[in-house]
Each structure stands twice: as structure tokens, then as C-alpha cells.
Amino acid sequence: MTLWYTLVDLLPFEWAQPGSMYFMKHALLAVLVICPLFGILSTMVVHSRMSFFSDALGHSAFTGMAIGALCGFQEPTWAAVLFAILFALLFNLVKRRSALASDTVIGVFSSTAVALGIFLSTLNGRSFTRFNALLIGDILSVEPAKIGLLALILLLVVGLWLLSFNQLMLSAVHPALADSRGIQVFWQEAVFSAAIAVVVTLSMTWVGLLVINSLLVLPGAAARNLARNVRQYHLFSLAGAVAAGVAGLLTSYYWGASAGASITLYLSAWFALTFLLRKAG
């Protein structure tokens, strides 16, 4: 972290002065790690029409948090990660073996996860207020160890994209054709779903459950308005996510608002701008 502190000290902000406000410096680094993750994953979420699925994953992560707290775990986040991965794999299995439409299966899983989470968190008269922080998030509370974990996940996701993007894209566009070419569609979808589950769960406490789905939809949706090829699609999504993340963090600091909500509003403005540019073109 010493190198990061040295770099931040060069910024022209009062919170960037040496030896002070480390929470803000940690938050900026977290944004620079989290937002590229959402920018990359967003391209496939939008292309595969999985926006409701990512929202359901957020609900499952909340349920995992409730399970971890009920079991007395010091760090319930890990219980949430495991539950979200299990949720994602089970969803893919049911979707593949059921004749129901994807949105119907998502609705079943999402509503069940929400109900189970609320039931467990209020069991025996417990107060739900201790989970209120998950709804809004607090990126200023991020710890360096968690940032390092997210950075590792970012490298793994980039590696997954470099190795499997074509297979993932074909599986999303034409599963039957992908099967005929020997691509294991179920496992491709399972790995992608598990990646979203991990990112959503680990980011939820900082971004907020209420807006986390927008970070998985808006970057890719805005990029799709402008991109003329796959490379531009990824570049615009990544750049939009990072720019909105930094702007949202600064707005949160100076105006005292929620960072997750601020980032979402900037992404919404970016989507509106790209939509107008597309119409103008």
C-alpha cells in the first residue's frame, strides 16, 4: 500500500495529503478495482439478458449474510459468497432442465432468496436494523485486505475473458450451436454465474444491495449505444464504469451522499448521453 499512498499524495485534494484520511485513499483504490470488474461483467450481463439474474444474486448474497450471522460467523461475508455461488449453480441447473422461461425461474429464485433472508434475519424476534447497512453500503469502510482480494478476482476475471470470451459469447447467442461445436454450455454459464456471484457478494457491503444491480447493467447498456464492434463495447463499458466510480466517490465525499447511489446516477447520466448520441448519429 505504500506505493499507492505515494501516488495518491500527488493528487490535488485535501484528503490526499500525506499521513491523513487513509479511509478515502482506500476507497479510491477499491473503486479502481471494483468498477473495472463491473465494467467487464456488464458486457456479458447485457448481452445475455441477465440483468434480473444479477439482481437475484444480490438477494441471495443478503440471505447468505443472514445465514452467516445466524451461525455466529465472525465474517459472514464468506457464508454469503458460498451461498451466492450455490444459488447461481442451482439456478443454471434448474433453467437448463426446466421448460420455464428464464425470467420465471429468476423470479422464483429471487423471491425465495428475499423471503428466506428476511425470515432468518428476523428469526426469534431479532432486529432487521443490523442489516440496514447492506442496503446502502459504505465504501469508506473498505479494508486493504479486501481490496487485495478484489484485485485478485479482477485478474481471474480478465483471465477468464481472455480464455473463454468467444465460447461465452457463442453460448449466450446460440446455445445449440455452441453444443454442436463441443462447448460445454452449462459449465460456461456456471463459471460466469459464479464470477458474478462472487463480485456481487464481496462488493455488496460497500456499494449497497439496492443499487448494485445497476452497476452490472448500466455500463454495458451505455456501451452498447455507442460501440460498433466488440472491442469498443468492452472499452466503453470499462471506461464508463471507472469514470462514474471515481466521480461518484468524490461526490459522496464532498456532498455526504451514498457512494453507491452517486455512482449509479453518474452511470444513468452516461447511459442517457450515449442514447442521445446514438439517436443523433
C-alpha positions in Angstrom: 0.0 0.0 0.0 3.0 2.3 0.4 3.3 2.8 -3.3 -0.4 3.6 -3.6 -0.2 6.2 -0.8 2.7 7.8 -2.6 0.8 8.1 -5.8 -2.4 9.5 -4.1 -0.2 12.1 -2.3 0.3 13.7 -5.7 -3.4 14.4 -6.2 -4.7 18.0 -5.6 -7.2 17.2 -2.9 -7.1 17.9 0.8 -7.8 14.3 1.6 -4.8 13.2 -0.5 -2.3 14.9 1.8 0.4 12.6 3.3 -0.4 10.8 6.5 -4.2 11.6 6.6 -7.6 10.3 5.6 -6.5 6.8 4.7 -10.1 5.7 4.5 -10.6 7.9 1.5 -7.4 6.6 -0.2 -8.6 3.0 0.4 -12.0 3.8 -1.0 -10.4 5.3 -4.2 -8.3 2.2 -4.7 -11.4 0.0 -4.1 -13.3 2.0 -6.8 -10.5 1.5 -9.3 -10.6 -2.3 -8.7 -14.4 -2.8 -8.3 -15.5 -0.7 -11.3 -13.4 -2.5 -13.9 -14.9 -5.7 -12.6 -18.4 -4.4 -13.1 -17.5 -2.9 -16.4 -16.2 -6.3 -17.8 -19.0 -8.4 -16.4 -21.7 -5.9 -17.5 -20.9 -6.6 -21.2 -21.9 -10.2 -20.8 -24.8 -9.5 -18.5 -26.4 -7.1 -21.0 -25.6 -9.3 -24.0 -27.0 -12.4 -22.3 -30.1 -10.5 -21.0 -29.2 -11.5 -17.4 -29.9 -8.2 -15.6 -32.6 -9.7 -13.4 -30.3 -12.6 -12.6 -27.7 -10.3 -11.2 -30.4 -8.6 -9.1 -31.4 -12.0 -7.8 -27.8 -12.8 -6.9 -27.8 -9.7 -4.7 -30.8 -11.0 -2.9 -29.1 -14.4 -2.4 -26.0 -12.7 -1.0 -28.1 -10.9 1.6 -29.6 -14.3 2.5 -26.0 -15.7 2.8 -25.2 -12.8 5.2 -28.2 -13.7 7.3 -27.1 -17.3 7.4 -23.6 -16.4 8.4 -24.8 -14.1 11.2 -27.2 -16.8 12.4 -24.4 -19.3 12.6 -22.2 -16.9 14.6 -19.5 -16.4 11.9 -17.2 -13.5 12.7 -17.0 -12.8 8.9 -20.5 -13.7 7.4 -19.3 -12.5 4.0 -17.8 -15.9 3.3 -21.1 -17.6 4.1 -22.7 -15.2 1.7 -20.1 -15.9 -1.1 -20.7 -19.7 -0.7 -24.5 -19.3 -0.7 -24.4 -17.0 -3.8 -22.3 -19.4 -5.7 -24.6 -22.3 -4.8 -27.6 -20.1 -5.7 -26.0 -19.4 -9.1 -25.2 -23.0 -9.9 -28.6 -24.2 -8.8 -30.3 -21.5 -11.0 -28.4 -22.7 -14.1 -29.2 -26.3 -13.4 -33.0 -25.6 -13.0 -33.0 -23.3 -16.0 -31.4 -25.9 -18.2 -33.7 -28.7 -17.1 -36.9 -26.8 -17.0 -39.3 -25.7 -19.7 -39.9 -22.4 -17.9 -38.7 -19.1 -19.3 -35.5 -17.7 -17.7 -37.3 -14.7 -16.2 -39.8 -17.0 -14.5 -37.0 -19.1 -13.0 -35.2 -15.9 -11.9 -38.4 -14.7 -10.3 -38.8 -17.9 -8.3 -35.2 -17.9 -7.1 -35.2 -14.1 -6.3 -38.4 -14.1 -4.3 -37.4 -17.2 -2.4 -34.0 -15.7 -1.5 -35.5 -12.5 -0.3 -38.1 -14.2 1.8 -35.5 -16.6 3.3 -33.2 -13.8 4.1 -35.8 -11.7 5.9 -37.1 -14.8 7.7 -33.7 -15.7 9.0 -32.6 -12.2 9.9 -35.8 -11.6 12.0 -36.0 -15.1 13.5 -36.7 -15.2 17.2 -37.6 -11.5 17.2 -34.2 -10.3 16.0 -34.0 -6.8 14.7 -33.5 -6.3 10.9 -31.8 -2.9 11.5 -28.3 -4.6 11.8 -28.6 -5.4 8.1 -29.6 -1.9 7.0 -26.0 -1.0 6.1 -26.1 -3.7 3.4 -28.9 -1.9 1.6 -27.0 1.4 1.2 -23.3 0.3 1.6 -20.3 2.2 2.8 -17.3 2.2 0.6 -15.4 4.3 3.1 -15.2 1.2 5.4 -13.3 -0.9 2.9 -10.2 -2.6 4.2 -6.8 -3.1 2.3 -7.1 -6.9 2.6 -10.5 -6.9 0.9 -9.1 -4.6 -1.9 -6.3 -7.1 -2.4 -8.8 -9.9 -2.7 -10.9 -8.0 -5.2 -7.7 -7.2 -7.2 -7.0 -11.0 -7.4 -10.6 -11.6 -8.6 -10.1 -8.9 -11.2 -7.1 -10.7 -12.6 -9.0 -14.0 -12.6 -12.0 -12.4 -14.4 -9.7 -10.9 -17.0 -8.0 -14.3 -17.5 -11.5 -15.9 -17.9 -12.4 -13.3 -20.5 -9.1 -13.8 -22.5 -9.5 -17.6 -22.5 -13.2 -18.1 -22.8 -14.9 -15.0 -24.2 -15.7 -16.4 -27.6 -17.2 -19.6 -26.0 -19.2 -17.5 -23.6 -20.5 -15.2 -26.4 -21.5 -18.2 -28.6 -23.1 -19.9 -25.6 -25.2 -16.8 -24.9 -26.1 -16.2 -28.5 -26.8 -19.7 -29.8 -26.5 -22.5 -27.1 -27.4 -25.3 -29.6 -24.7 -24.2 -32.0 -22.2 -24.0 -29.1 -23.2 -27.5 -28.0 -22.7 -28.8 -31.5 -19.1 -27.4 -31.5 -18.2 -29.2 -28.3 -18.5 -26.2 -26.0 -19.8 -27.2 -22.5 -22.5 -24.6 -22.4 -23.7 -25.5 -18.9 -20.2 -25.1 -17.4 -19.5 -21.9 -19.3 -22.7 -20.4 -17.9 -21.9 -21.8 -14.4 -18.4 -20.3 -14.3 -19.7 -16.9 -15.5 -22.6 -17.0 -13.0 -20.2 -17.9 -10.2 -17.9 -15.0 -11.1 -20.9 -12.6 -10.9 -21.9 -14.1 -7.6 -18.5 -13.6 -6.0 -18.2 -10.0 -7.3 -21.7 -9.0 -6.2 -21.3 -10.6 -2.7 -17.9 -9.0 -1.9 -19.0 -5.6 -3.3 -22.4 -5.5 -1.6 -21.3 -4.1 1.7 -19.6 -1.2 0.0 -21.9 -0.4 -2.9 -25.2 -1.3 -1.4 -27.8 -4.0 -2.3 -30.3 -1.5 -3.5 -28.1 -0.2 -6.4 -25.6 -3.0 -7.0 -27.6 -4.4 -9.9 -27.3 -1.1 -11.8 -23.5 -1.4 -11.8 -23.9 -4.7 -13.7 -26.3 -3.3 -16.2 -25.7 0.4 -16.9 -22.0 0.2 -18.1 -22.8 -2.4 -20.7 -26.1 -0.8 -21.7 -24.4 2.6 -22.3 -21.5 1.0 -24.2 -23.9 -0.8 -26.4 -25.4 2.5 -27.6 -22.0 3.6 -28.9 -19.9 0.5 -29.7 -19.5 -0.6 -33.3 -17.5 -3.7 -32.5 -16.7 -6.0 -29.6 -13.5 -4.2 -28.7 -15.3 -0.8 -28.4 -18.1 -2.5 -26.5 -15.7 -3.6 -23.7 -13.7 -0.4 -23.8 -16.7 1.9 -23.4 -18.2 -0.2 -20.7 -14.9 -0.3 -18.8 -14.2 3.4 -19.2 -17.8 4.4 -18.3 -17.7 2.3 -15.1 -14.4 3.6 -13.9 -15.2 7.3 -14.7 -18.6 7.0 -12.9 -17.0 5.2 -10.0 -14.4 8.0 -9.4 -16.9 10.8 -9.9 -19.4 9.1 -7.6 -16.8 8.6 -4.8 -15.8 12.3 -5.0 -19.5 13.4 -5.0 -20.1 11.1 -2.0 -17.2 12.6 -0.1 -17.9 16.3 -0.8 -21.7 16.1 -0.6 -22.1 13.5 2.1 -24.3 11.2 -0.1 -24.2 7.4 -0.6 -21.3 6.4 -2.9 -23.3 3.6 -4.5 -26.2 5.9 -5.3 -23.9 8.6 -6.6 -22.1 6.1 -8.9 -25.4 4.9 -10.2 -26.6 8.4 -11.0 -23.5 9.1 -13.0 -23.9 5.8 -14.9 -27.5 6.7 -15.6 -26.4 10.1 -17.0 -23.8 8.3 -19.1 -26.4 6.0 -20.5 -28.7 8.9 -21.3 -25.9 10.7 -23.1 -24.9 7.7 -25.1 -28.6 7.1 -26.0 -28.9 10.7 -27.3 -25.6 10.4 -29.2 -26.9 7.1 -30.8 -30.1 8.8 -31.8 -28.2 11.8 -33.2 -26.0 9.5 -35.2 
